[in-house]
Amino acid sequence: MRLSKRATSIKPSPTLAIDAKAKALRAKGVDVINFGVGEPDFDTPDNIKEAAIRAIKDGFTKYTPVGGIDELKEAVVEKFKKDNNLTYEKNEIIISCGAKHSLYNIAEALFDLGDEVIIPAPYWVSYPDQVLLNDATPVIVKTDEKDSFKITPALLKANTSKNTKALILNSPSNPTGCAYDRRTLEEIAEIAIAHDFYVISDEIYEKLLYDRFRHVSIASLSNEIKQRTIVVNGLSKSHAMTGWRIGFAAGPKDIISAMTNIQSQSTSNPTSIAQKAAVEALTGKQDFVPWMVSEFDKRRVYMIERLNKIKGITCLKPVGAFYAFPNVSSYYDKTFNDKPINSSFDLASYLLEEAKVALVSGGAFGDDRYIRLSYATSMENIKTGLDRIENALSNLR
């Protein structure tokens, strides 16, 4: 018996794999500093947890409508209106089992064999595989650090063809932490309209911004681009709710309807209890979010300064998310105990084995010159981990 070509064409998530490996080592008593995981280290706020407990006590534990309860859809509609100056109807909203699920539903609803999907690199690891799983072709467009890792209008035009079905835009970005300004988004929107392709706008890190950078959703720029945009967001990052698995998408009602039909044959509804918690997250007090962002900002400043002081490392200062993406390629072609370091994967493996620091190779994100470190961990861990990295790099010859 053979597996399908679809199953053998993709790889497991490297970010989840490194997190699992770090946790396995910790379970054995190994003192590992984990910079690999992409989730806030803070607990879900109490008011959100209490809403879930009330749902359980009230017996809200049955099936709900496939695309989410009306109460949550209404809260999402209000969120888009308040935060993004976007007006949607409930039939233009779907609630899914996390933003990743929303993205996969979009891929299933839109892509066919022969379609091309433009993905700027560095990219979140799941984008290319989700495209491949749905028989389309990922067109990877390498961006440059001098452009803050953003796809330029010139690059977008150069990689657009008659087969282009969509552009996946992630702002703020995982893994770089960079974000798109309004002017660049306007130019991208003009190209999408002229060439009639969709924009899949992943805005999951929207709330995690620093240095007074203002988030702009490309869908808010005009009605023309709104009709070609599916906005994806969720509560995992903004409200420390990764395990609750609530994401949502907004877009043209025919696309949202197709996504809902697909979801009905895969997961059905997201967890009823988590949906009630999500209502509270969106409509309840929001003081947790700016507090968390402030804590991340302190860590960001420290980590970037420390990385740039390590000989041979340069690191752009991110304006969003909770990742550092340093260039470590000056350490390639070095060795440790006659074992060569020739790639970001080699370096990540070396740092895990010798320094007991877990991080993710940049090759997993489409640029092998870099590694990704998450600062969604305590300042104590950041200081200790960076000390270990600096010491381990000094031992390479």
Long-range contacts (C-beta under 8 A, 24 or more apart in sequence): 6-132, 6-133, 9-129, 9-132, 9-133, 10-129, 10-132, 10-133, 11-129, 13-125, 13-126, 14-125, 14-360, 14-361, 14-364, 15-125, 15-360, 15-364, 18-348, 18-352, 18-358, 18-359, 18-360, 19-358, 21-352, 21-358, 22-352, 22-358, 25-352, 25-356, 30-356, 31-356, 32-352, 32-356, 32-357, 32-358, 33-356, 33-357, 33-358, 33-377, 33-381, 33-384, 33-385, 33-388, 34-358, 34-377, 34-381, 35-357, 35-358, 35-359, 35-372, 35-373, 35-374, 35-375, 35-377, 35-385, 36-358, 36-359, 36-360, 36-372, 36-374, 37-374, 37-376, 37-377, 38-174, 38-322, 38-323, 38-374, 38-376, 39-236, 39-237, 39-240, 39-242, 39-376, 40-237, 40-240, 40-242, 40-292, 40-322, 40-376, 41-376, 41-377, 41-378, 42-240, 42-288, 42-292, 42-295, 43-240, 44-239, 44-240, 44-241, 44-244, 44-277, 45-239, 45-240, 45-281, 45-288, 47-280, 47-284, 47-285, 48-239, 48-241, 48-277, 48-280, 48-281, 48-284, 49-277, 50-280, 51-276, 51-277, 51-279, 51-280, 51-284, 52-273, 52-274, 52-276, 52-277, 54-276, 55-272, 55-273, 55-276, 55-277, 56-273, 60-272, 60-273, 60-276, 61-272, 61-273, 62-272, 63-268, 63-269, 63-272, 64-269, 64-270, 64-272, 64-275, 65-269, 66-260, 66-263, 66-264, 66-268, 66-269, 67-93, 67-94, 67-95, 67-256, 67-259, 67-260, 67-263, 67-269, 68-93, 68-94, 68-95, 68-96, 68-248, 68-269, 68-270, 68-275, 69-95, 69-272, 69-275, 69-276, 69-279, 71-275, 71-279, 72-275, 72-276, 72-278, 72-279, 72-282, 75-278, 75-279, 75-282, 75-283, 76-248, 76-250, 76-282, 78-282, 78-283, 79-282, 80-231, 80-250, 83-206, 84-215, 84-217, 84-219, 84-220, 84-231, 85-217, 85-220, 86-217, 86-219, 86-220, 86-226, 86-231, 86-250, 88-250, 89-253, 91-253, 91-256, 91-257, 92-250, 92-251, 92-252, 92-253, 92-256, 93-248, 93-249, 93-250, 93-256, 94-248, 94-249, 94-256, 94-259, 94-260, 94-263, 95-246, 95-247, 95-248, 95-269, 95-270, 95-275, 95-278, 96-246, 96-247, 96-248, 96-249, 96-259, 96-263, 96-267, 96-270, 97-245, 97-246, 97-247, 97-267, 97-270, 97-271, 98-234, 98-236, 98-245, 98-246, 98-247, 99-202, 99-204, 99-232, 99-233, 99-234, 99-236, 99-247, 99-248, 100-126, 100-247, 101-245, 101-247, 101-263, 101-267, 102-232, 102-234, 102-247, 102-248, 102-249, 102-259, 103-127, 103-130, 103-200, 103-202, 103-232, 104-130, 104-133, 105-249, 105-259, 105-262, 105-263, 106-200, 106-230, 106-232, 106-249, 106-255, 106-259, 107-131, 107-133, 107-134, 107-136, 108-134, 108-259, 108-262, 109-255, 109-258, 109-259, 109-262, 110-165, 110-166, 110-198, 110-255, 111-135, 111-136, 111-165, 111-166, 112-136, 112-165, 114-163, 115-163, 115-164, 115-165, 115-166, 116-161, 116-163, 116-164, 116-165, 117-164, 117-165, 117-166, 117-167, 117-168, 118-151, 118-156, 118-159, 118-160, 118-164, 118-166, 118-167, 118-168, 119-168, 119-366, 120-149, 120-150, 120-151, 120-155, 120-168, 120-169, 120-170, 121-365, 121-366, 121-367, 122-149, 122-173, 122-175, 122-176, 122-325, 122-362, 122-365, 122-366, 122-367, 122-370, 123-168, 123-170, 123-365, 123-366, 124-170, 124-173, 124-174, 124-175, 124-202, 124-365, 125-364, 125-365, 127-168, 127-170, 128-366, 136-165, 137-163, 139-164, 140-366, 142-366, 142-367, 145-316, 145-327, 148-176, 148-178, 148-316, 149-173, 149-176, 149-178, 149-316, 149-325, 150-178, 150-180, 150-184, 151-188, 152-184, 153-184, 153-187, 153-188, 153-190, 153-191, 156-188, 156-191, 157-191, 160-191, 160-195, 160-197, 164-195, 164-197, 165-197, 165-198, 166-197, 166-198, 166-199, 166-200, 167-192, 167-197, 167-198, 167-199, 167-200, 168-200, 168-202, 169-199, 169-200, 169-201, 169-202, 169-218, 170-202, 171-201, 171-202, 171-203, 171-205, 171-215, 171-320, 172-205, 172-206, 172-208, 172-209, 172-215, 172-318, 172-319, 172-320, 172-321, 173-205, 173-320, 173-321, 174-204, 174-205, 174-321, 174-323, 175-323, 175-325, 175-360, 175-362, 175-365, 175-370, 175-372, 176-316, 176-318, 176-323, 176-325, 177-318, 177-319, 177-320, 177-321, 177-322, 177-323, 177-324, 177-325, 178-316, 178-318, 178-319, 178-320, 179-209, 179-213, 179-215, 179-319, 179-320, 180-216, 180-218, 181-216, 182-216, 182-221, 185-216, 185-218, 185-221, 186-221, 188-218, 189-218, 189-221, 189-222, 189-224, 189-225, 192-225, 192-228, 193-224, 193-225, 193-228, 196-228, 197-228, 198-228, 198-229, 198-230, 199-225, 199-228, 199-229, 199-230, 200-229, 200-230, 200-232, 201-229, 201-230, 201-231, 201-232, 202-232, 203-231, 203-232, 203-233, 204-232, 204-233, 204-234, 204-236, 204-237, 204-247, 205-237, 205-320, 205-321, 205-322, 206-233, 206-238, 207-237, 207-238, 207-289, 207-293, 208-237, 208-238, 208-293, 208-296, 208-320, 208-321, 208-322, 209-293, 209-319, 209-320, 210-293, 210-296, 210-297, 210-300, 210-318, 210-319, 210-320, 211-319, 213-319, 213-320, 215-320, 219-250, 227-252, 230-255, 235-278, 235-281, 235-282, 237-321, 237-322, 238-289, 239-281, 239-288, 239-289, 240-288, 240-292, 241-274, 241-277, 241-278, 241-281, 244-271, 244-274, 244-277, 244-278, 245-270, 245-271, 245-274, 246-270, 246-274, 246-275, 246-277, 246-278, 296-322, 296-375, 296-376, 298-379, 299-375, 299-377, 299-379, 299-382, 300-324, 300-375, 302-379, 302-382, 302-383, 303-373, 303-375, 303-382, 303-386, 306-382, 306-383, 306-386, 306-390, 307-373, 307-386, 310-386, 310-389, 310-390, 310-393, 311-393, 311-394, 312-393, 313-393, 322-374, 322-375, 322-376, 323-372, 323-373, 323-374, 323-375, 324-372, 324-373, 324-375, 325-362, 325-365, 325-370, 325-371, 325-372, 325-373, 326-370, 326-371, 326-373, 327-369, 327-370, 328-362, 328-369, 328-370, 328-371, 329-368, 329-369, 329-370, 331-393, 331-396, 334-396, 334-397, 335-396, 335-397, 336-395, 336-396, 336-397, 341-396, 343-368, 344-368, 344-369, 344-370, 344-371, 347-371, 350-392, 350-396, 351-388, 351-389, 351-392, 354-392, 354-395, 355-388, 355-389, 355-391, 355-392, 356-388, 357-385, 357-388, 357-389, 357-392
